[in-house]
């Protein structure tokens, strides 16, 4: 199981970050090697539909999922969720 929540400066950065997180997860949970390409495709599709953040904005992203693989390598269960939205970036207070 994995659950990533983060903010990104761009859509490309968000996709790269999700893939890095999936790779890190797969190092601990090898079953996630099976769904890596599906996660990449889904996140890429969501990013294609989301506008690029502008000045003073950021992209909030949440990705979670799980997979169950049987002893003979068959996928028995898979779940995946992604949300992405542009939001105002925090304003830094001067001084």
C-alpha positions in Angstrom: 0.0 0.0 0.0 1.1 3.5 -0.7 -0.2 7.0 0.1 1.6 10.1 -1.2 0.4 13.7 -0.6 2.6 16.6 -1.8 2.6 19.9 -3.5 4.4 20.4 -6.8 5.6 23.4 -8.7 4.7 21.8 -12.1 2.9 18.9 -13.6 6.2 17.3 -14.9 7.7 17.5 -11.4 4.5 15.8 -9.9 4.8 12.9 -12.4 8.5 12.5 -11.6 7.9 12.6 -7.9 5.1 10.0 -8.0 7.4 7.6 -10.0 10.2 8.1 -7.5 7.8 7.4 -4.7 6.5 4.3 -6.4 10.0 3.1 -7.1 10.8 3.6 -3.4 7.7 1.7 -2.4 8.4 -1.1 -4.8 11.9 -1.5 -3.2 10.0 -2.4 0.0 6.9 -3.9 -1.5 7.9 -5.7 -4.8 4.3 -6.4 -5.8 4.1 -2.7 -6.8 6.4 -3.3 -9.7 3.3 -4.8 -11.4 1.3 -1.6 -11.1 4.0 1.0 -11.7 3.2 1.5 -15.4 -0.5 1.8 -14.7 0.2 4.3 -12.0 2.4 6.3 -14.4 -0.3 6.2 -17.1 -3.1 7.3 -14.7 -1.1 10.1 -13.1 0.1 11.3 -16.5 -3.6 11.3 -17.8 -4.7 13.3 -14.7 -1.8 15.8 -15.2 -2.8 16.2 -18.9 -6.3 17.3 -17.8 -5.0 19.7 -15.1 -3.7 23.1 -15.9 -0.2 24.1 -15.1 0.1 26.2 -11.9 0.7 29.9 -12.5 2.4 32.5 -10.6 1.6 32.2 -6.9 0.0 28.8 -7.3 1.0 25.2 -6.7 -0.3 21.7 -7.7 -1.6 19.7 -4.8 -1.4 15.9 -5.5 -2.7 12.9 -3.6 -2.0 9.4 -4.9 -2.8 6.1 -3.0 -3.3 2.5 -3.9 -2.8 -1.1 -3.1 -2.3 -4.4 -4.9 -2.6 -8.0 -3.8 -0.7 -10.6 -5.8 -1.2 -14.3 -5.4 1.7 -16.7 -4.8 1.7 -17.6 -8.5 2.0 -13.9 -9.6 -1.6 -13.2 -10.5 -3.2 -9.9 -9.5 -6.1 -10.6 -7.2 -6.9 -7.0 -6.1 -5.9 -3.6 -7.2 -7.0 -0.1 -6.1 -5.8 3.3 -7.1 -6.8 6.9 -6.5 -5.4 10.1 -7.7 -6.4 13.7 -7.2 -4.7 16.8 -8.5 -5.8 20.4 -8.2 -4.2 23.9 -8.5 -4.3 25.9 -5.4 -2.8 29.2 -4.1 0.7 28.7 -2.9 1.4 29.8 0.7 2.3 33.5 1.0 5.6 34.0 2.7 5.6 36.7 5.4 8.3 39.3 5.0 11.1 39.5 7.4 
